[in-house]
Amino acid sequence: MPPLGDFFRSVIEIISIVAIPLILLLFLGWGMVRKVKVYEVFVEGAKDGFTVAVRIIPYLVAMLMAIGVFRASGALDVLSSVIAPLTNFIGMPAEALPMAFMRPLSGSGSLGIMTELMKVHGPDSFIGVLVSTMYGSTETTFYVLAVYFGAVNIRNTRHALPAGLIADVIGMLAAVVITRVYFGI
Amino acid sequence: MLNYVWIALIVLGILVAVGNDVRDEIVNPYANGVPIQGRLEGWEEGGLAMRSWEGMLVIPAAVFHEVYGAGREEDVRVRVRIAGGSGGTITLPVTPEMPEIWKTRAARGQNADRLSGTVRSLDAKSGSVTFVFEPIRFVKLRAVVKAALDYAATAVTIALGLIGIMALWLGVMKVAEEAGAVRLLTKLLGPITRRLFPEVPPDHPAVGAMIMNISANLLGLSNAATPFGLKAMEELNKLNPKAGTATNAMCTFLAINTSGLVLIPATAIAVRVAAGSANPGVIIGTSIFGAGCATIAGILAVKLLQRMPRFRKDDPDNERKDASLG
């Protein structure tokens, strides 16, 4: 279905260029029409930007430090080789495993793995499509948790992490299933 | 749970790093302490009359093979600088032609641009030289320490980088709120949000911010999504009776957020284009399916987990109920 893909691609480009000016125009214009003192209200809202950003720092330091240690140690390879027999069983190639582990931990890390695997196997190979689907199938759970909870000083995160990780695992498995369906295997 | 995962990342990281370094110590892949013998090309007797000598070092393929066990057809020829004769120093600047193992060695040593070692013996007549490289130790542990410090600094850079975008979108959001645009969105999507967040009053500002966040995420506008999301967390926290503990609504909101449903996975498509894909857009469909499954799984998981005793006992809303009963 290449034509459909191309169509979507041009839609993306248009959205990514037009969306922000459109939102600005819509909201600020709406405010103007409704006789909101737009400049004053904008500044009032923007004031919070600094405090929120600064409040996140300790949470982000704690999280990124742990992720950095984990990444640099080579633990990812160890973990991948331990889990490989299990994932081979469900039809997920061992090459894609580091991607599955890295995706919830680090956006830049998983981007690197994706780029590397596509260079080696080709972007349109099974592994190439699989890793790019995996990249699009979930978010960097740990980063999101640190930032969002950090912004409101939440330390006891309760079931947010397990739920996020369950979603990640399901997302990765779904990526394997749909890619296999696409390739007819 | 986050406590355990956090400490597990750190402990596992350090243990694996130590394990890797101990293995390197036993296997000695960098041939630490093994003397290498070579010949200085163009050496003349008394070459060290000046304090140092520069020229080419030739190491026969057979010698190289014996030291590193790696197959090599040709002799190794590299630039070299020798100072001080026997017991002096030998320095090899890193060049593209250098054997891979030496490049790796340099990259993991003290200086990335050169290899250095000690001259064991130097025959003044023939220019035959024997030397050992400085040992390479604790490669992974050093990398771990560096990563910990680098990432801590990165965290601050990221947070500070958020200030501007945060201010911009929070300002826009405030105008939209005052204009009533957010309330309209909230009303439109009320039937969905009421089911997802039964703890949040349907007309609460948190709902509007969450809708804005999820829409921005769907459109792939992550720059705008984060400020809206953080605003939503602040609003949700106003409903939180117990500071420092996550409410069910917050966990549900994050479960949706961490599943990362995007209509168009622009980053992955860009990488595919760069990699020369014939059909970069093919992952749009597959990603929506994957992220859709993740989102549904995340919502189901969060709703099931919040009923589990170990997560229920900390539920801030429970305490409020208890307080009103008592």
Interface residues (C-beta under 8 A of the other chain):
Chain A: M1 P2 L4 G5 D6 F7 F8 R9 V11 I12 I15 S16 A19 I20 I23 L24 L26 F27 L28 W30 G31 V33 R34 V36 V38 V41 F42 V43 E44 G45 A46 K47 D48 G49 F50 V52 A53 V54 I56 I57 L60 V61 A62 M63 L64 M65 A66 I67 G68 V69 F70 R71 A72 S73 G74 A75 V78 P104 L111 M114 T115 M118 K119 G122 P123 D124 G128 V129 S132 T133 M134 Y135 G136 S137 T138 E139 T140 T141 V144 L145 V147 Y148 F149 A151 V152 N153 I154 R155 N156 T157 R158 H159 A160 L161 P162 A163 G164 I166 A167 D168 V169 I170 G171 M172 L173 A174 A175 I178 T179 Y182
Chain B: M1 L2 V5 W6 L9 I10 L12 G13 I14 L15 V16 A17 N20 K140 A143 V144 K146 A147 A148 D150 Y151 A152 T154 A155 V156 I158 A159 L160 L162 I163 G164 I165 M166 A167 L168 L170 G171 V172 M173 K174 V175 A176 E177 E178 A179 G180 A181 L219 G220 L221 A224 T226 P227 G229 L230 K231 M233 E234 L236 N237 N240 A243 G244 T245 A246 M250 C251 F253 L254 A255 N257 T258 S259 G260 V262 I264 P265 A266 T267 A268 I269 V271 R272 A274 A275 G276 S277 A278 N279 P280 G281 V282 I283 I284 G285 T286 S287 F289 G290 A291 G292 C293 A294 T295 I296 A297 G298 A301 V302 L305 Q306 M308 F311 D314 D315
